């Protein structure tokens, strides 16, 4: 038989079982919270029509789209969960109730160049709230509340939601009579990656005025308490309509985030946050773990004016956020921030020492009917190898059944960590397990 | 803006939110049991190397494989979860402990022609136990035990596991001096779809002997109690080695299935079951819901001699079973056998009647911190429309807060089913909810 080298394609993520359990644990925390906060599950196809995914030119992302080599040339792998959502909401508009709250946690595909921590197939975990014709701004304040619960369940407490508002920035730029404000915003998006000098000269080139460049620098660099930033924004007394509306929205989101239980310490009004230029139109969020800002925003999103404009003649505004789960896992793992303690699902394993398996399986059935996660080992190997199996799998307790145990209708119960072992009846075993598990 | 018709490709499955909840419930039952019985999660990439997926010629299935239109021509979508498993086990051989028990519940892709209940993208839910060099036959008996738990959790109690053994059939054919027994097996695989007469004449053509055809017909048509079939097989006194071994295995699997708690009523030794000809080498299973045999086997599998022969020079025998989850959902739904009662995740929704949202959100926070699944509605619409939203979403309880409630620091708690409503304090609300939820 010809042997093919067993390997996966470069740029794909695959985990060993114990790491997969850690990954699944993060995923489970996210899903549990999404459900708890009242979001409906969706599971759209991984393969969509090309014309649907290309309905909105999405810049870089669509260039990274994987096409299926089919005769119809109309099958592509989705590159995010947002375009499928916009198609779904338009397609099922009459069957949905609005505001429509949905979550989806699933893989998306992008032909990115190979790069550390970037994958060609990766999980996104998204929530969105879609309104019909309008959507109250307070919804924007609830989204970070969901994320806070998730991150707390992951044992992260040092979290910072950076919030801003696109109308506010746009209005500010317009008040300065800056016409090419798209380009300026794109520059601002990179401000944290540039030196002060480089940013200034780049900006100056764009706005061609020291005064304007100074104003912009001052605006995006405000590193003050949230209330002070609001005072500063009020003090600007800009009467541009967009600015005024954006400021009003930002204040509301900030106020209601706190009412939802996202305390002030978790919030940072950050006027340099812009997010995906073609997309967001109001609130924008990024989320950082304090002390680990270098891994970037672990969860970003915002408000968009119209989700499904490419698919339906309806105004469907929405707000949402997305966790790049595969990337988050990778970063946290690299930083040693993951709890790897629980690396198996099983509490007990049963070994027979040469006795027939009827009795050991009865004990197994008893354990399972008492809701204990137990398994049995059938292979005919030396005892040492059996114990080694339990050890390697991280199974904390072992049950040993030999002639002695069988004769006395008992079992030997061994704690793998302490090495302690006792002989007990099955009733005593269950009582003991009720205490320790 | 040009409007693109929002639609999915033909042959793909997509559900409305309330149906998705029902689907996810089935999936959750499967995953919970797979974990409980001690299987490790795996999540292999959806896109694999073409040479890997083609390492073993798999007949029809590989013809249905989707290729990615990439320059390297080496990316394809997986068509099952078994080939990726065989690649994974070979690739990570030195990092795994054997017997290696793994589950995977995920989508696979096949370019099948459009057909009712057949999808181009569908979920498989697989468990397998892989041994290193050998794997005890009792493992074959535990697999149906896992499936029984799953189906009972889905409220199906009328289940029938049809079991057989490939060595037994092969040995039987060899004892009749039938050389083209592969073809005969392929014919047997279709016996349930043919009339008796057609099957007989087809068989006769293959074996060219009335006597042999009669023997085969007698063999595959035995519709007796399990013990009687074993008596019949013993009475044949065939001394072909393969037959003897197959019979021994079948008896063991039957015996230990019962010890594992799969009672005799759930088991049917069925000598006409053959399953995937190139693949299985010992035990084979199919699973039927009694009275609904027409939907076919909902869960099939068996024993294979060597999982990863294409990838590693090691003998890795295994046994596994696969639930075609998307197909199962579709069939059960068509037959009205699904429990659609719980079609939302939320127990309570809060409506403000024109009062500011501080107090309503405080009530929401209180409910959530007491672990109640609650949401709040912010849109400024008529009360009737709000109640209609709760109704459509199937939310059983509504909390109404107006001037009166705000002034008295109370809430109105309404049961949507009975229409009954009471005014109570938040403490009284929690006490009441503790009773009813």
Interface residues (C-beta under 8 A of the other chain):
Chain A: X1 X2 X3 X4 X5 X6 X7 X8 X9 X12 X13 X14 X15 X16 X17 X20 X21 X23 X24 X35 X36 X37 X38 X39 X40 X41 X42 X43 X44 X45 X46 X47 X48 X49 X51 X52 X55 X66 X67 X68 X69 X70 X74 X75 X77 X87 X88 X90 X91 X92 X95 X96 X97 X99 X101 X102 X107 X109 X111 X120 X121 X131 X134 X135 X136 X138 X139 X142 X256 X259 X260 X261 X308 X309 X310 X311 X312 X313 X344 X345 X346 X357 X358 X361 X362 X365 X368 X373 X374 X375 X376 X377 X378 X379 X380 X389 X392 X393
Chain B: X1 X2 X3 X4 X5 X6 X7 X8 X9 X12 X13 X14 X15 X16 X17 X20 X21 X23 X24 X35 X36 X37 X38 X39 X40 X41 X42 X43 X44 X45 X46 X47 X48 X49 X51 X52 X55 X66 X67 X68 X69 X70 X74 X75 X77 X87 X88 X90 X91 X92 X95 X96 X97 X99 X101 X102 X107 X109 X111 X120 X121 X131 X134 X135 X136 X138 X139 X142 X256 X259 X260 X261 X308 X309 X310 X311 X312 X313 X344 X345 X346 X357 X358 X361 X362 X365 X368 X373 X374 X375 X376 X377 X378 X379 X380 X389 X392 X393
